[in-house]
């Protein structure tokens, strides 16, 4: 089994990458001003909510004792992977819209 520190580092890295991509997108949307569509703004907000959920889950894991961590990770592993998958799927959709708009 992967140890808790590896799990936490991987999760932190994934969240940081997603957060960085979201900040870059928001900067592009800001530069576009009124030309940025509401659909893009809604998609960015949804991506931000997904990131926040991931951060909360990671905080719970980080604060847990080793025994609690194993229990929490066992109970939430599937949910975490689904959250990561949803974020990637959301980013894919968002990325397609952004690429078409900013191309």
N, C-alpha and C positions, 0 to 999 in steps of 0.2 A: 504494500500500500504506500502511496505517496505520503510523505510527512506533511504536517500542517504548515510548515514554513514554506515549502515548495508550493502548496496549494494557495496560500496567501500571496506569495510573490507573483505567481501566475495570474491570479485574479486582479491584483493591484496593477500589474502591467497591462492587462487587457482593458481594465477600466481607464487607465491613464491614456492609452492609445485612443480609445473611443472619445474621451473627454477632449483630447487635443484635436481630433478631427471635428468635433462639434464646435469648438472655439473657432477653428479656421472657417467652417461653414458660416457661422454667425457673422464673422468679419466680412465675408463675401456678401452676405445678405445685407449687412449694414451699408456696405459700399454701393450696393444696387439700389438701396433706398426703396422708394415706392414701387420700383419695377419688380422687386422680389414678391413672388406670389404668396397668397394666404396658404395655399397647399404646402409650400415649402416651409413656411413658418409653423404650421401645424405639425408637419413631419419632424421638424427640429425640436419642437416642444415634446413630442412623443419620445424622441430619442433621449432627451434630457430626463424625462421621467423614468425611463428604463435605466439610465445611468444611476439615478438617485436610488432606485430599488437595489441595484447591485452594490452600491456603497453601503447601504444599510445592512444588507446581508453580510458583507465583508466585515463591517464593524462588529456585528454579533459574533462572527467567527473569531476575530482577533481578540475580543475581550473574554472569550471562553477559556476555562481551564482545559487541560489536555483531555480529560474524560468528557467534559461538556463538548469540546470541539469534535471529538469522534462521534458523539451522539448527534450533534447538530449537523455535521457534515453528512453523516449517514442519512439523516432525514431530509436534508435540503440539497444534496448533491444533484439529484435529478432536476429539481427546481432551478438550481444555479445554472446547470447546463442548458436548460430550456430558456432561461433568461438570456444567457449568452447567445444562444441560437436566435432568439427573437431580436436581440440587438443587432446581430449580424444581418438578419433578414431585413430588419428595418433600415439599417445602414445601406444595404444593397439597393432597396427601393429609393431611399433618400438620395443615395449617390447617383442613381440613374436620372432622377429629376434634376439634381444639381448639375450633372454633366450636360444634360440637354439644355439647361438654362444658361450656364456659363460657358458653353462651348463656342 
